[in-house]
Amino acid sequence: MGRNKNRPFLKFHMPALALLLGVFLLPATCAGSVEVAPERVGIGAFFGGARLTVTGEVPQGAQAVIEVVGRTAEQDLMRKGRHWDIWMNVGEVDVFGAPRLYYVLSSSPQLISTANANLPWGYSALRKEISFRSDNEKLEAGTLFEEFIKLKESQGLYGVFPDAVTLSSAPAGTESLVHAVISVPTRITPGDYQICLFAVKGVQSTSTSCVSFHVTLVGLPAFLSSLAQSHAVLYGLLAVAIAVMAGFLSGLLFKRKKILGSQQKDQC
């Protein structure tokens, strides 16, 4: 009889207990779902970059930070040096843990200030993840990191953009709408990339919502990539043929330009 009396108690009170625990475990504020359009970027023969529109929601009164991150990959770079007034390659630098693409955008400049080394995003956070190996032991990791960031920024693959995120009031009045436009560079490589929206109140991130977009080869670049992987010999012959044809056409154009120049000189 004792066991039968306990059964109704368990059936009735366990769902209520779970509900109460769920209420207490929910965060006080949370970022709404983030969306990106388009979700797929195609790199064709005449690819000149693309523009992504990021939208989402954060609690009213919160600021927003958007982080765009590509997959990490080992990168081999050449170190430049000046000898006899000539710039040349003087060594190699191996980079580990660096994402292929990295952007951070915010609705307030203070959220991505380089003076704050404890931020979970931005270059200060990247510095803790990236490591270097150089044949020159005198080079410090800090110097290599700064030069690496300058290189990536010049290629358009890294960037910090304060005030690039706009906030507007939602119709319901309980959340703020987030809007940002991201320019995808021509140097971007195929793969998956992640965009995360952080809702920030005070100096701490209260929640995160992430979405992915995909970059793929289409058209002629996709055909050449498939040919290189499946038929390496044929791809090599085609590359040689294209190089020879390009050289032949360049020679014809140069010769024609030279003839036209001599004719104009004779007329004068």
N, C-alpha and C positions, 0 to 999 in steps of 0.2 A: 504493500500500500504506500510505503514511503517513496518508492521509486516512481509510482504513478502520479503522485502529487507533485513531484519535481518537474515532470515533463512539460506541463502547461507553462510553468515558470520559464523554462528555457526557451520554449517556442515563442513566447510573447515578449520577453525582455531582451533577448539577444539582438534582434534587429534594432530595437530602440537604443541599446548600448552602442551598437556600431554606428548608428546615426549621430549620437552625441559625440563619439570620438571623432567622426569625420568632420563635424562642425569645428571642434577645437583644433584639429590638425590642419585645416585649410589656412593658407596664408591670408594675411589681412588684406593684401592687395595683390593683383596678378595682372600680367600683361595679356591682352586679348590676342587672338590668333593673328599672325602676321602673314601677309600674302605678297607675292612678287609676280610681276607680269612684264614680259613673258617668262614662262617657266623653262623654256628651252631656247637657246641661242645657237644658230647655225653658222658655222664658219665656211663661207663659200669662196669662190675665186676672187671676188671683189669685196671681201669683207672689210669694212671700214670702222668696226666697232659697233656697239649697240647701247641702248639706253634701257635700264630696268627701273620700273616704278615699284616702290615698296610702300605698302600701306598696312596699318594695324591700329591697335588701340592700347592705351595705357590708362590707369586710374587718373581721375581728375586731380590736378595738383602735382602730379609726378612729371618728371622730365624723361626724355627718351634717348637711348644710345643704340645705334645700329652697327653691328659688326659683320663684315663680309670676310669669310675665310676660305681659302682653297686648301687642298690636301698638301701635307708636307712632303718634301722630296729632297734628297741629297743633291746639292748643286756644286759643280766644279767651276770655279772662276779663276781668271788670270789676274794677277796683281801687276799694276802698271808702275813703272819707275823711270826716272830721267837720268840718262847717261850720255855725256858729251852733247848736251842740249837736244837730245833726241828721246822722245817717249817710246818705251818698248816694254814688252812683257818681261818681268824679272822674277816671277815666281807664281806658285799656285796656292789657292785658298779653297779648302773644302768646307762647305756650309751644311750643317745638320739641323733638322727641326724647323726649317723655315717654310712657311706656307707659300704656295705658288702665287697667291693673290691675297692681299690684306688691305682692307679699308675699314675705317671707323668713323662714323658720323654721329653728331649729337645735336640736341636742341639747345645746348648751352655750352660755351667754351670751357667752363670750369670742369665739365665732366670728362674731358679728354686732355686736361692740362698735363704737359710733360713734367711739370714740377712735382706731381703726385706720383710717387713710385709704387704705391700700393693699389693702384687701380687694376681691376681684373681684365681690362682691355687696353688697347693702345700700344705704343712702342715700348712703354715701360714693362708691360706684360710680355711682349715678344722677346725682350732682352733676356728674360729668365728661361725661355724655351729654346733659343737659338744658340748653338755652339759652333766654334770654328777650329779648324786645324790648318796651320800654315807652316811652310818650310822655313819661315823666318821667325825664330823664337822671340825676337825683340818686340814684335808687334803685339800690342795688348788687345784683349777681346773687346774692350770698349771702343777702341779705334776701329777695329774691323767691323763692329756692329754699325757704327755711324757711317762708315763708307759703304757698307752693304745697303743701308736704308737709302742713302743718296742715290745709289745705282738703281734700286728698285723704283724710287720715286721718279727718276728720269725716264724710266721705261713705262711709267704709268701703271705699274702693278701694285704699288703701295701708296697709301695716302691717308692723311688725317684731316677731316673736314668739320670744323666746328660750325655751328649754326646752319648745317646742311639739312637738318630735320625740322620740319614745321609741325606745330601742334594747333589743332582747332577743336572747338567744343563740339561734342556729339549732340544730336538732337535730344537724347534722353537726359543729358546734363550730368551723368555720373561718370563718364569717361571722356578722354580726349583722343581725337583722331590723329594718327601719325601719318606723315607723308614725306617721302624722300625720293630723289631721282639719282640713280647711280650710273655713271658712264663706264661701260665695259671697254677696255683698251683692245687694240688690234693684236697685241702680243699675248692675249690670253690663250691658254692651251686647253684642249678638250678635257673634260672631266666633270666631276660634281663639285659644286660650291655651296656653302651654307651661309645663310643670312639669319642672324639672331637679333631680336628686338629685346632690349633690357628696359624695364620700367624702374626708374630711380627716384627715390625720395630721400632728401637729405644728402648723405654721402654714401649710401648703401643701395645696392641693387635689390629690389624686392622680388622680382620674378623675371623669367625669360621665356620667350617663345621663338622657335626657329622654323625655317623653311629652306628648301634646297632649290637651286636651279641648275640646269645641265647645259653644258657646252659640247657640241658635236660637230664633226666635219660633215659637210654636205657638198654635193656636186662634184666638180673636178678634184678638189683636195681630198674628198673621201675616196674617189676612184684611185688617185695616185697612192694614197696611204694603203688601200687594200692591195694594190698591185705590188707595192714594195714589200708587203708582208707575205703575200702568197706566191709572187713570181719575181723574186729578187733579180734574176738574170735579165728578164725582159724589162724590168724597171730600169736597170743600169743601162741597157742599150738605148732605151727611150730617152734617158737623161743625156746620154752622149749625143744622140741625134738632135735633141733640142738645143744643146750647147753649140753644136756645129752650125745649125741653121741660124741661131742668133748671131753667131760670129759672121756668117756669110752676109746676112742682112745688114749688120752694122758696117761691114766693109763696103757694100753697095751704097749705102747712104752717105758714108764718108767720101767715097769716090765721086758721087754725084754732086755733093756739096763743093768739093774741090773744083770740079769742072765748071759749075755755075759761078764760082768765085773768080776763076780765071777768065771766063767770058765777060763778066762785068768789068774786070780790070782792063781787058782789051778794048771794050767800048769807050771807056773813059779816055 
